[in-house]
Every structure is written in C-alpha cells, then in structure tokens.
Amino acid sequence: MEIDVAIHNDNIILLEIKSYVSAGDVYIFKRKREFYEKMEGKKVSKMFVIFPCIDDKAYEASRQLGIEVIEKY
C-alpha cells in the first residue's frame, strides 16, 4: 500500500498526488485511509487529492467522501 504523503502532528493528513484522477482512484484513496487507520490505530483528520486533471465522477466522489480537491497546473 502506497500513500504519497502522510503528515503527523495533532492531526493526520493524507495526500494523494496524481496526474489524472478518476472515480476509481478516489475510492482506492478511501481504502488507503481505512488501511492506514487500521495499521496505525489512529484516525485520519483530512484527505487531499492534488492533480492537474480530474473527471466529473471523481470530483463528485471526492465531495461525497469528504476528500478535499486541490487542482494544480
């Protein structure tokens, strides 16, 4: 299981950095959070997807799952 960035302070923040994000990628990222929480025994506070391109279904899935979207070119 690969997580691009995990920031630990009082809050745990997970970042996924991709060149293109599909809805499937969003659900995989959700499963990565679940795996991380199980292995570390700590709750993830926030999740961010950073990308230059996202499809509409991925954007909607991110919104529904509470994953923040950061669009960078």
PDB file of N, CA, C and O in Angstrom:
ATOM      1  N   MET A   1       0.858  -1.166   0.000  1.00  0.00           N
ATOM      2  CA  MET A   1       0.000   0.000   0.000  1.00  0.00           C
ATOM      3  C   MET A   1       0.901   1.224   0.000  1.00  0.00           C
ATOM      4  O   MET A   1       1.777   1.358   0.854  1.00  0.00           O
ATOM      5  N   GLU A   2       0.689   2.101  -0.943  1.00  0.00           N
ATOM      6  CA  GLU A   2       1.499   3.310  -1.055  1.00  0.00           C
ATOM      7  C   GLU A   2       0.647   4.540  -0.781  1.00  0.00           C
ATOM      8  O   GLU A   2      -0.408   4.734  -1.384  1.00  0.00           O
ATOM      9  N   ILE A   3       1.126   5.362   0.138  1.00  0.00           N
ATOM     10  CA  ILE A   3       0.498   6.649   0.413  1.00  0.00           C
ATOM     11  C   ILE A   3       1.538   7.704   0.084  1.00  0.00           C
ATOM     12  O   ILE A   3       2.666   7.639   0.572  1.00  0.00           O
ATOM     13  N   ASP A   4       1.163   8.689  -0.753  1.00  0.00           N
ATOM     14  CA  ASP A   4       2.139   9.675  -1.205  1.00  0.00           C
ATOM     15  C   ASP A   4       2.708  10.501  -0.057  1.00  0.00           C
ATOM     16  O   ASP A   4       3.926  10.635   0.057  1.00  0.00           O
ATOM     17  N   VAL A   5       1.860  11.048   0.784  1.00  0.00           N
ATOM     18  CA  VAL A   5       2.327  11.861   1.902  1.00  0.00           C
ATOM     19  C   VAL A   5       1.386  11.654   3.075  1.00  0.00           C
ATOM     20  O   VAL A   5       0.165  11.692   2.918  1.00  0.00           O
ATOM     21  N   ALA A   6       1.961  11.434   4.258  1.00  0.00           N
ATOM     22  CA  ALA A   6       1.185  11.382   5.497  1.00  0.00           C
ATOM     23  C   ALA A   6       1.836  12.369   6.455  1.00  0.00           C
ATOM     24  O   ALA A   6       3.011  12.226   6.795  1.00  0.00           O
ATOM     25  N   ILE A   7       1.084  13.362   6.887  1.00  0.00           N
ATOM     26  CA  ILE A   7       1.603  14.393   7.779  1.00  0.00           C
ATOM     27  C   ILE A   7       1.066  14.116   9.177  1.00  0.00           C
ATOM     28  O   ILE A   7      -0.143  14.006   9.381  1.00  0.00           O
ATOM     29  N   HIS A   8       1.982  14.006  10.134  1.00  0.00           N
ATOM     30  CA  HIS A   8       1.599  13.707  11.508  1.00  0.00           C
ATOM     31  C   HIS A   8       1.905  14.902  12.402  1.00  0.00           C
ATOM     32  O   HIS A   8       3.056  15.330  12.488  1.00  0.00           O
ATOM     33  N   ASN A   9       0.938  15.420  13.035  1.00  0.00           N
ATOM     34  CA  ASN A   9       1.051  16.396  14.118  1.00  0.00           C
ATOM     35  C   ASN A   9      -0.054  16.007  15.072  1.00  0.00           C
ATOM     36  O   ASN A   9      -0.197  14.830  15.405  1.00  0.00           O
ATOM     37  N   ASP A  10      -0.823  16.951  15.510  1.00  0.00           N
ATOM     38  CA  ASP A  10      -2.016  16.611  16.280  1.00  0.00           C
ATOM     39  C   ASP A  10      -3.048  15.973  15.373  1.00  0.00           C
ATOM     40  O   ASP A  10      -3.899  15.212  15.834  1.00  0.00           O
ATOM     41  N   ASN A  11      -2.979  16.278  14.086  1.00  0.00           N
ATOM     42  CA  ASN A  11      -3.892  15.729  13.087  1.00  0.00           C
ATOM     43  C   ASN A  11      -3.091  14.948  12.057  1.00  0.00           C
ATOM     44  O   ASN A  11      -1.940  15.273  11.765  1.00  0.00           O
ATOM     45  N   ILE A  12      -3.713  13.922  11.517  1.00  0.00           N
ATOM     46  CA  ILE A  12      -3.075  13.148  10.447  1.00  0.00           C
ATOM     47  C   ILE A  12      -3.745  13.547   9.138  1.00  0.00           C
ATOM     48  O   ILE A  12      -4.967  13.484   9.002  1.00  0.00           O
ATOM     49  N   ILE A  13      -2.920  13.957   8.181  1.00  0.00           N
ATOM     50  CA  ILE A  13      -3.397  14.396   6.876  1.00  0.00           C
ATOM     51  C   ILE A  13      -2.761  13.501   5.816  1.00  0.00           C
ATOM     52  O   ILE A  13      -1.544  13.315   5.799  1.00  0.00           O
ATOM     53  N   LEU A  14      -3.583  12.955   4.941  1.00  0.00           N
ATOM     54  CA  LEU A  14      -3.087  12.140   3.835  1.00  0.00           C
ATOM     55  C   LEU A  14      -3.223  12.906   2.533  1.00  0.00           C
ATOM     56  O   LEU A  14      -4.250  13.536   2.279  1.00  0.00           O
ATOM     57  N   LEU A  15      -2.187  12.851   1.711  1.00  0.00           N
ATOM     58  CA  LEU A  15      -2.191  13.495   0.399  1.00  0.00           C
ATOM     59  C   LEU A  15      -2.009  12.439  -0.675  1.00  0.00           C
ATOM     60  O   LEU A  15      -1.181  11.539  -0.539  1.00  0.00           O
ATOM     61  N   GLU A  16      -2.776  12.552  -1.728  1.00  0.00           N
ATOM     62  CA  GLU A  16      -2.611  11.717  -2.922  1.00  0.00           C
ATOM     63  C   GLU A  16      -2.277  12.667  -4.065  1.00  0.00           C
ATOM     64  O   GLU A  16      -3.025  13.607  -4.333  1.00  0.00           O
ATOM     65  N   ILE A  17      -1.172  12.430  -4.728  1.00  0.00           N
ATOM     66  CA  ILE A  17      -0.728  13.296  -5.820  1.00  0.00           C
ATOM     67  C   ILE A  17      -0.745  12.463  -7.100  1.00  0.00           C
ATOM     68  O   ILE A  17      -0.056  11.448  -7.202  1.00  0.00           O
ATOM     69  N   LYS A  18      -1.537  12.903  -8.067  1.00  0.00           N
ATOM     70  CA  LYS A  18      -1.685  12.152  -9.310  1.00  0.00           C
ATOM     71  C   LYS A  18      -1.745  13.114 -10.489  1.00  0.00           C
ATOM     72  O   LYS A  18      -2.091  14.285 -10.328  1.00  0.00           O
ATOM     73  N   SER A  19      -1.408  12.619 -11.666  1.00  0.00           N
ATOM     74  CA  SER A  19      -1.512  13.449 -12.860  1.00  0.00           C
ATOM     75  C   SER A  19      -2.944  13.483 -13.380  1.00  0.00           C
ATOM     76  O   SER A  19      -3.346  14.455 -14.018  1.00  0.00           O
ATOM     77  N   TYR A  20      -3.718  12.430 -13.114  1.00  0.00           N
ATOM     78  CA  TYR A  20      -5.123  12.371 -13.519  1.00  0.00           C
ATOM     79  C   TYR A  20      -5.863  11.570 -12.465  1.00  0.00           C
ATOM     80  O   TYR A  20      -5.355  10.552 -11.996  1.00  0.00           O
ATOM     81  N   VAL A  21      -7.049  12.007 -12.086  1.00  0.00           N
ATOM     82  CA  VAL A  21      -7.819  11.332 -11.047  1.00  0.00           C
ATOM     83  C   VAL A  21      -9.151  10.865 -11.625  1.00  0.00           C
ATOM     84  O   VAL A  21      -9.918  11.663 -12.164  1.00  0.00           O
ATOM     85  N   SER A  22      -9.417   9.569 -11.507  1.00  0.00           N
ATOM     86  CA  SER A  22     -10.710   9.005 -11.898  1.00  0.00           C
ATOM     87  C   SER A  22     -11.496   8.686 -10.622  1.00  0.00           C
ATOM     88  O   SER A  22     -10.944   8.738  -9.523  1.00  0.00           O
ATOM     89  N   ALA A  23     -12.762   8.363 -10.767  1.00  0.00           N
ATOM     90  CA  ALA A  23     -13.582   7.999  -9.606  1.00  0.00           C
ATOM     91  C   ALA A  23     -12.994   6.773  -8.910  1.00  0.00           C
ATOM     92  O   ALA A  23     -13.015   6.688  -7.682  1.00  0.00           O
ATOM     93  N   GLY A  24     -12.475   5.833  -9.680  1.00  0.00           N
ATOM     94  CA  GLY A  24     -11.847   4.645  -9.092  1.00  0.00           C
ATOM     95  C   GLY A  24     -10.667   5.008  -8.203  1.00  0.00           C
ATOM     96  O   GLY A  24     -10.465   4.397  -7.154  1.00  0.00           O
ATOM     97  N   ASP A  25      -9.887   6.002  -8.622  1.00  0.00           N
ATOM     98  CA  ASP A  25      -8.752   6.460  -7.816  1.00  0.00           C
ATOM     99  C   ASP A  25      -9.210   7.019  -6.474  1.00  0.00           C
ATOM    100  O   ASP A  25      -8.557   6.823  -5.449  1.00  0.00           O
ATOM    101  N   VAL A  26     -10.339   7.716  -6.496  1.00  0.00           N
ATOM    102  CA  VAL A  26     -10.874   8.300  -5.262  1.00  0.00           C
ATOM    103  C   VAL A  26     -11.260   7.196  -4.283  1.00  0.00           C
ATOM    104  O   VAL A  26     -10.962   7.289  -3.093  1.00  0.00           O
ATOM    105  N   TYR A  27     -11.918   6.156  -4.777  1.00  0.00           N
ATOM    106  CA  TYR A  27     -12.316   5.061  -3.898  1.00  0.00           C
ATOM    107  C   TYR A  27     -11.110   4.259  -3.405  1.00  0.00           C
ATOM    108  O   TYR A  27     -11.120   3.759  -2.281  1.00  0.00           O
ATOM    109  N   ILE A  28     -10.086   4.134  -4.227  1.00  0.00           N
ATOM    110  CA  ILE A  28      -8.846   3.492  -3.778  1.00  0.00           C
ATOM    111  C   ILE A  28      -8.215   4.317  -2.661  1.00  0.00           C
ATOM    112  O   ILE A  28      -7.733   3.757  -1.676  1.00  0.00           O
ATOM    113  N   PHE A  29      -8.213   5.633  -2.803  1.00  0.00           N
ATOM    114  CA  PHE A  29      -7.662   6.518  -1.767  1.00  0.00           C
ATOM    115  C   PHE A  29      -8.449   6.352  -0.464  1.00  0.00           C
ATOM    116  O   PHE A  29      -7.862   6.364   0.618  1.00  0.00           O
ATOM    117  N   LYS A  30      -9.760   6.199  -0.560  1.00  0.00           N
ATOM    118  CA  LYS A  30     -10.588   5.950   0.626  1.00  0.00           C
ATOM    119  C   LYS A  30     -10.155   4.654   1.311  1.00  0.00           C
ATOM    120  O   LYS A  30     -10.048   4.605   2.536  1.00  0.00           O
ATOM    121  N   ARG A  31      -9.908   3.608   0.527  1.00  0.00           N
ATOM    122  CA  ARG A  31      -9.456   2.338   1.093  1.00  0.00           C
ATOM    123  C   ARG A  31      -8.068   2.466   1.712  1.00  0.00           C
ATOM    124  O   ARG A  31      -7.768   1.817   2.715  1.00  0.00           O
ATOM    125  N   LYS A  32      -7.225   3.304   1.114  1.00  0.00           N
ATOM    126  CA  LYS A  32      -5.904   3.549   1.706  1.00  0.00           C
ATOM    127  C   LYS A  32      -6.053   4.179   3.082  1.00  0.00           C
ATOM    128  O   LYS A  32      -5.320   3.828   4.007  1.00  0.00           O
ATOM    129  N   ARG A  33      -7.005   5.118   3.229  1.00  0.00           N
ATOM    130  CA  ARG A  33      -7.261   5.733   4.532  1.00  0.00           C
ATOM    131  C   ARG A  33      -7.679   4.667   5.541  1.00  0.00           C
ATOM    132  O   ARG A  33      -7.164   4.626   6.658  1.00  0.00           O
ATOM    133  N   GLU A  34      -8.610   3.811   5.146  1.00  0.00           N
ATOM    134  CA  GLU A  34      -9.085   2.759   6.042  1.00  0.00           C
ATOM    135  C   GLU A  34      -7.939   1.839   6.457  1.00  0.00           C
ATOM    136  O   GLU A  34      -7.834   1.469   7.627  1.00  0.00           O
ATOM    137  N   PHE A  35      -7.081   1.469   5.508  1.00  0.00           N
ATOM    138  CA  PHE A  35      -5.928   0.616   5.798  1.00  0.00           C
ATOM    139  C   PHE A  35      -4.967   1.325   6.752  1.00  0.00           C
ATOM    140  O   PHE A  35      -4.501   0.732   7.724  1.00  0.00           O
ATOM    141  N   TYR A  36      -4.678   2.585   6.472  1.00  0.00           N
ATOM    142  CA  TYR A  36      -3.774   3.370   7.313  1.00  0.00           C
ATOM    143  C   TYR A  36      -4.301   3.445   8.745  1.00  0.00           C
ATOM    144  O   TYR A  36      -3.554   3.233   9.700  1.00  0.00           O
ATOM    145  N   GLU A  37      -5.589   3.746   8.889  1.00  0.00           N
ATOM    146  CA  GLU A  37      -6.178   3.861  10.225  1.00  0.00           C
ATOM    147  C   GLU A  37      -6.110   2.531  10.969  1.00  0.00           C
ATOM    148  O   GLU A  37      -5.860   2.506  12.174  1.00  0.00           O
ATOM    149  N   LYS A  38      -6.329   1.442  10.267  1.00  0.00           N
ATOM    150  CA  LYS A  38      -6.261   0.113  10.884  1.00  0.00           C
ATOM    151  C   LYS A  38      -4.837  -0.217  11.320  1.00  0.00           C
ATOM    152  O   LYS A  38      -4.627  -0.707  12.430  1.00  0.00           O
ATOM    153  N   MET A  39      -3.858   0.049  10.455  1.00  0.00           N
ATOM    154  CA  MET A  39      -2.465  -0.299  10.754  1.00  0.00           C
ATOM    155  C   MET A  39      -1.860   0.601  11.828  1.00  0.00           C
ATOM    156  O   MET A  39      -1.105   0.128  12.677  1.00  0.00           O
ATOM    157  N   GLU A  40      -2.183   1.893  11.796  1.00  0.00           N
ATOM    158  CA  GLU A  40      -1.596   2.847  12.742  1.00  0.00           C
ATOM    159  C   GLU A  40      -2.427   3.016  14.013  1.00  0.00           C
ATOM    160  O   GLU A  40      -1.924   3.504  15.026  1.00  0.00           O
ATOM    161  N   GLY A  41      -3.691   2.614  13.960  1.00  0.00           N
ATOM    162  CA  GLY A  41      -4.561   2.765  15.115  1.00  0.00           C
ATOM    163  C   GLY A  41      -4.905   4.222  15.415  1.00  0.00           C
ATOM    164  O   GLY A  41      -5.235   4.572  16.549  1.00  0.00           O
ATOM    165  N   LYS A  42      -4.826   5.064  14.388  1.00  0.00           N
ATOM    166  CA  LYS A  42      -5.111   6.491  14.540  1.00  0.00           C
ATOM    167  C   LYS A  42      -6.062   6.930  13.445  1.00  0.00           C
ATOM    168  O   LYS A  42      -6.046   6.393  12.338  1.00  0.00           O
ATOM    169  N   LYS A  43      -6.891   7.911  13.765  1.00  0.00           N
ATOM    170  CA  LYS A  43      -7.889   8.432  12.830  1.00  0.00           C
ATOM    171  C   LYS A  43      -7.272   9.511  11.936  1.00  0.00           C
ATOM    172  O   LYS A  43      -6.563  10.394  12.420  1.00  0.00           O
ATOM    173  N   VAL A  44      -7.542   9.435  10.650  1.00  0.00           N
ATOM    174  CA  VAL A  44      -7.101  10.451   9.688  1.00  0.00           C
ATOM    175  C   VAL A  44      -8.047  11.641   9.781  1.00  0.00           C
ATOM    176  O   VAL A  44      -9.265  11.478   9.716  1.00  0.00           O
ATOM    177  N   SER A  45      -7.482  12.843   9.933  1.00  0.00           N
ATOM    178  CA  SER A  45      -8.286  14.060  10.075  1.00  0.00           C
ATOM    179  C   SER A  45      -8.758  14.613   8.740  1.00  0.00           C
ATOM    180  O   SER A  45      -9.915  15.007   8.596  1.00  0.00           O
ATOM    181  N   LYS A  46      -7.848  14.641   7.754  1.00  0.00           N
ATOM    182  CA  LYS A  46      -8.175  15.225   6.450  1.00  0.00           C
ATOM    183  C   LYS A  46      -7.478  14.441   5.354  1.00  0.00           C
ATOM    184  O   LYS A  46      -6.445  13.805   5.563  1.00  0.00           O
ATOM    185  N   MET A  47      -8.087  14.513   4.175  1.00  0.00           N
ATOM    186  CA  MET A  47      -7.503  13.895   2.986  1.00  0.00           C
ATOM    187  C   MET A  47      -7.573  14.898   1.847  1.00  0.00           C
ATOM    188  O   MET A  47      -8.570  15.601   1.684  1.00  0.00           O
ATOM    189  N   PHE A  48      -6.500  14.959   1.058  1.00  0.00           N
ATOM    190  CA  PHE A  48      -6.432  15.861  -0.086  1.00  0.00           C
ATOM    191  C   PHE A  48      -5.975  15.086  -1.314  1.00  0.00           C
ATOM    192  O   PHE A  48      -5.099  14.225  -1.225  1.00  0.00           O
ATOM    193  N   VAL A  49      -6.569  15.396  -2.453  1.00  0.00           N
ATOM    194  CA  VAL A  49      -6.098  14.896  -3.743  1.00  0.00           C
ATOM    195  C   VAL A  49      -5.558  16.104  -4.493  1.00  0.00           C
ATOM    196  O   VAL A  49      -6.259  17.103  -4.655  1.00  0.00           O
ATOM    197  N   ILE A  50      -4.308  16.015  -4.953  1.00  0.00           N
ATOM    198  CA  ILE A  50      -3.668  17.103  -5.700  1.00  0.00           C
ATOM    199  C   ILE A  50      -3.422  16.588  -7.120  1.00  0.00           C
ATOM    200  O   ILE A  50      -2.861  15.507  -7.302  1.00  0.00           O
ATOM    201  N   PHE A  51      -3.839  17.361  -8.118  1.00  0.00           N
ATOM    202  CA  PHE A  51      -3.820  16.875  -9.501  1.00  0.00           C
ATOM    203  C   PHE A  51      -3.932  18.034 -10.483  1.00  0.00           C
ATOM    204  O   PHE A  51      -4.355  19.125 -10.103  1.00  0.00           O
ATOM    205  N   PRO A  52      -3.559  17.812 -11.739  1.00  0.00           N
ATOM    206  CA  PRO A  52      -3.830  18.801 -12.777  1.00  0.00           C
ATOM    207  C   PRO A  52      -5.126  18.512 -13.533  1.00  0.00           C
ATOM    208  O   PRO A  52      -5.655  19.401 -14.200  1.00  0.00           O
ATOM    209  N   CYS A  53      -5.654  17.265 -13.440  1.00  0.00           N
ATOM    210  CA  CYS A  53      -6.831  16.898 -14.225  1.00  0.00           C
ATOM    211  C   CYS A  53      -7.685  15.883 -13.458  1.00  0.00           C
ATOM    212  O   CYS A  53      -7.166  14.891 -12.946  1.00  0.00           O
ATOM    213  N   ILE A  54      -9.006  16.136 -13.381  1.00  0.00           N
ATOM    214  CA  ILE A  54      -9.923  15.229 -12.691  1.00  0.00           C
ATOM    215  C   ILE A  54     -11.198  15.113 -13.521  1.00  0.00           C
ATOM    216  O   ILE A  54     -11.644  16.092 -14.119  1.00  0.00           O
ATOM    217  N   ASP A  55     -11.783  13.919 -13.555  1.00  0.00           N
ATOM    218  CA  ASP A  55     -13.049  13.809 -14.275  1.00  0.00           C
ATOM    219  C   ASP A  55     -14.209  14.133 -13.334  1.00  0.00           C
ATOM    220  O   ASP A  55     -14.043  14.146 -12.114  1.00  0.00           O
ATOM    221  N   ASP A  56     -15.369  14.391 -13.903  1.00  0.00           N
ATOM    222  CA  ASP A  56     -16.531  14.835 -13.122  1.00  0.00           C
ATOM    223  C   ASP A  56     -16.952  13.821 -12.071  1.00  0.00           C
ATOM    224  O   ASP A  56     -17.310  14.201 -10.956  1.00  0.00           O
ATOM    225  N   LYS A  57     -16.916  12.542 -12.407  1.00  0.00           N
ATOM    226  CA  LYS A  57     -17.306  11.496 -11.452  1.00  0.00           C
ATOM    227  C   LYS A  57     -16.341  11.451 -10.275  1.00  0.00           C
ATOM    228  O   LYS A  57     -16.761  11.238  -9.138  1.00  0.00           O
ATOM    229  N   ALA A  58     -15.060  11.649 -10.536  1.00  0.00           N
ATOM    230  CA  ALA A  58     -14.064  11.660  -9.462  1.00  0.00           C
ATOM    231  C   ALA A  58     -14.272  12.866  -8.551  1.00  0.00           C
ATOM    232  O   ALA A  58     -14.155  12.752  -7.331  1.00  0.00           O
ATOM    233  N   TYR A  59     -14.575  14.000  -9.132  1.00  0.00           N
ATOM    234  CA  TYR A  59     -14.825  15.197  -8.335  1.00  0.00           C
ATOM    235  C   TYR A  59     -16.031  14.979  -7.427  1.00  0.00           C
ATOM    236  O   TYR A  59     -15.984  15.321  -6.246  1.00  0.00           O
ATOM    237  N   GLU A  60     -17.101  14.419  -7.964  1.00  0.00           N
ATOM    238  CA  GLU A  60     -18.309  14.163  -7.175  1.00  0.00           C
ATOM    239  C   GLU A  60     -18.036  13.127  -6.081  1.00  0.00           C
ATOM    240  O   GLU A  60     -18.489  13.295  -4.949  1.00  0.00           O
ATOM    241  N   ALA A  61     -17.302  12.058  -6.405  1.00  0.00           N
ATOM    242  CA  ALA A  61     -16.965  11.043  -5.402  1.00  0.00           C
ATOM    243  C   ALA A  61     -16.125  11.655  -4.288  1.00  0.00           C
ATOM    244  O   ALA A  61     -16.334  11.342  -3.115  1.00  0.00           O
ATOM    245  N   SER A  62     -15.185  12.517  -4.637  1.00  0.00           N
ATOM    246  CA  SER A  62     -14.352  13.184  -3.630  1.00  0.00           C
ATOM    247  C   SER A  62     -15.214  14.024  -2.705  1.00  0.00           C
ATOM    248  O   SER A  62     -15.041  13.997  -1.486  1.00  0.00           O
ATOM    249  N   ARG A  63     -16.122  14.752  -3.274  1.00  0.00           N
ATOM    250  CA  ARG A  63     -17.013  15.599  -2.479  1.00  0.00           C
ATOM    251  C   ARG A  63     -17.849  14.754  -1.521  1.00  0.00           C
ATOM    252  O   ARG A  63     -17.992  15.109  -0.351  1.00  0.00           O
ATOM    253  N   GLN A  64     -18.398  13.647  -1.999  1.00  0.00           N
ATOM    254  CA  GLN A  64     -19.236  12.781  -1.170  1.00  0.00           C
ATOM    255  C   GLN A  64     -18.450  12.116  -0.041  1.00  0.00           C
ATOM    256  O   GLN A  64     -18.992  11.874   1.037  1.00  0.00           O
ATOM    257  N   LEU A  65     -17.172  11.821  -0.290  1.00  0.00           N
ATOM    258  CA  LEU A  65     -16.349  11.138   0.705  1.00  0.00           C
ATOM    259  C   LEU A  65     -15.600  12.101   1.627  1.00  0.00           C
ATOM    260  O   LEU A  65     -14.877  11.668   2.525  1.00  0.00           O
ATOM    261  N   GLY A  66     -15.772  13.397   1.407  1.00  0.00           N
ATOM    262  CA  GLY A  66     -15.110  14.380   2.262  1.00  0.00           C
ATOM    263  C   GLY A  66     -13.629  14.546   1.969  1.00  0.00           C
ATOM    264  O   GLY A  66     -12.861  14.969   2.833  1.00  0.00           O
ATOM    265  N   ILE A  67     -13.227  14.209   0.737  1.00  0.00           N
ATOM    266  CA  ILE A  67     -11.839  14.367   0.325  1.00  0.00           C
ATOM    267  C   ILE A  67     -11.708  15.710  -0.369  1.00  0.00           C
ATOM    268  O   ILE A  67     -12.410  15.981  -1.343  1.00  0.00           O
ATOM    269  N   GLU A  68     -10.816  16.548   0.126  1.00  0.00           N
ATOM    270  CA  GLU A  68     -10.646  17.873  -0.472  1.00  0.00           C
ATOM    271  C   GLU A  68      -9.833  17.759  -1.754  1.00  0.00           C
ATOM    272  O   GLU A  68      -8.899  16.962  -1.846  1.00  0.00           O
ATOM    273  N   VAL A  69     -10.198  18.560  -2.731  1.00  0.00           N
ATOM    274  CA  VAL A  69      -9.590  18.528  -4.061  1.00  0.00           C
ATOM    275  C   VAL A  69      -8.782  19.801  -4.267  1.00  0.00           C
ATOM    276  O   VAL A  69      -9.282  20.909  -4.071  1.00  0.00           O
ATOM    277  N   ILE A  70      -7.511  19.625  -4.668  1.00  0.00           N
ATOM    278  CA  ILE A  70      -6.637  20.768  -4.953  1.00  0.00           C
ATOM    279  C   ILE A  70      -6.172  20.619  -6.386  1.00  0.00           C
ATOM    280  O   ILE A  70      -5.446  19.683  -6.718  1.00  0.00           O
ATOM    281  N   GLU A  71      -6.590  21.544  -7.234  1.00  0.00           N
ATOM    282  CA  GLU A  71      -6.251  21.482  -8.653  1.00  0.00           C
ATOM    283  C   GLU A  71      -5.033  22.369  -8.924  1.00  0.00           C
ATOM    284  O   GLU A  71      -5.083  23.584  -8.729  1.00  0.00           O
ATOM    285  N   LYS A  72      -3.945  21.751  -9.373  1.00  0.00           N
ATOM    286  CA  LYS A  72      -2.713  22.480  -9.684  1.00  0.00           C
ATOM    287  C   LYS A  72      -2.296  22.192 -11.115  1.00  0.00           C
ATOM    288  O   LYS A  72      -2.363  21.054 -11.578  1.00  0.00           O
ATOM    289  N   TYR A  73      -1.866  23.231 -11.805  1.00  0.00           N
ATOM    290  CA  TYR A  73      -1.418  23.077 -13.199  1.00  0.00           C
ATOM    291  C   TYR A  73       0.067  23.118 -13.289  1.00  0.00           C
ATOM    292  O   TYR A  73       0.623  23.005 -14.381  1.00  0.00           O
TER     293      TYR A  73
END
